């Protein structure tokens, strides 16, 4: 049992180290995540990025060097690397964090870049978004700026289900800027309550039509009965 736990812990540690390495090396390519799948012929590595061309490189040179690096330093057996684009990059917190960090390094004002980032996230259909930028923003004393729109969960089960969080670092002349982004994805939350409407027939109170009704005439003698139908 101990060996089984150790095996899975080692696999998880390798995945985390590969993820951190790729995030550090390819943040300009808007790196979003990685999947490592063991196959009979080797290891399949699927890399998600907003700009896959920067990871592949000219004539596949960069991706070949990356395969050698994964095999030599991380112990992945015969890595087969596939680079694909991210589905809905505006709803991926890591992609948007790297975009904001790159914009800050290019010289954009931090508040303007944060507003543009939130606008793009909300236009993509997010329920809520929060952007936090920290560092020497306006003076030599470090502080942080927080911008928020919509609903952003900070605790509970929703934090694991529908909230995506990522951080990034931007290197500027005043120093290091930290970027944190939280995105509430367009999914149904647990605490969402909907009130059902009553059926229209019960509210309006429709009329009832009766057919095949018989009227009994008791005026005739001898208990005779005559029936008239309407």
C-alpha positions, 0 to 999 in steps of 0.5 A: 500500500505504501509503494502504491501511494509513493508511486502516485505521489511521484507521478503527481510531483513530476506533473507539477514540476513539468507544469511549472517549468513550461509556465516559466519558459512559455508564458509568452506563448500564453501557456494554459496547462499540460496533460501527461498520459502514459502509453505503451510506446512512451509518454504522450504530453499534451500542451495547451497554449493560446499561441502554439506556434511559439512552442513549436518553433521554426521547423519544430526546433523548439519542440524537439529541444523540449522533448529532449529536456523532458526526457533528460531532466524529468524522466519521461520515457519517449515523450510525444508532444502535442501542442493545441490551442486553448478552448475559450482562452478568455475564460482561462485564468492562466492565459489571461494572467499571462496576457496581463503580465505581458501587457504590463511589461510592454508598458501599458498602464496597469489600471487600463490593462486591468480594465481591458482584461476584465472586459474581455473576460466578461464579454466571453460570458463569465459570471464574474472576474477579479483582477489584483495587481500588486507592486510599486504601482504609483510610488516607491511604496508597494501596494495593490490595486483590485478590480472586480465585476460580477460574482466571484466566490471566495469559499465553499464548493463553488471555489473548486467547481466553477472558479479558476485562479491563476497568478503571474509575474511581470518584470518591470524597471520599478521591480516585480509586479504580481498579477492574480486573476479569478474567473467565475465560469458560466456554470450553475452554482450550488446556491442558485435558487429558481422560483417556479411559476404556477401553471397558467390554467390555475391562475386564470381559472378557465370555465368548465363545459359539461356534456351529456347531462340528463334531467329527470321529470318527477311530475309524472304519476306512477313514478314514471321518469322522463329524461331530457338531454342537453 
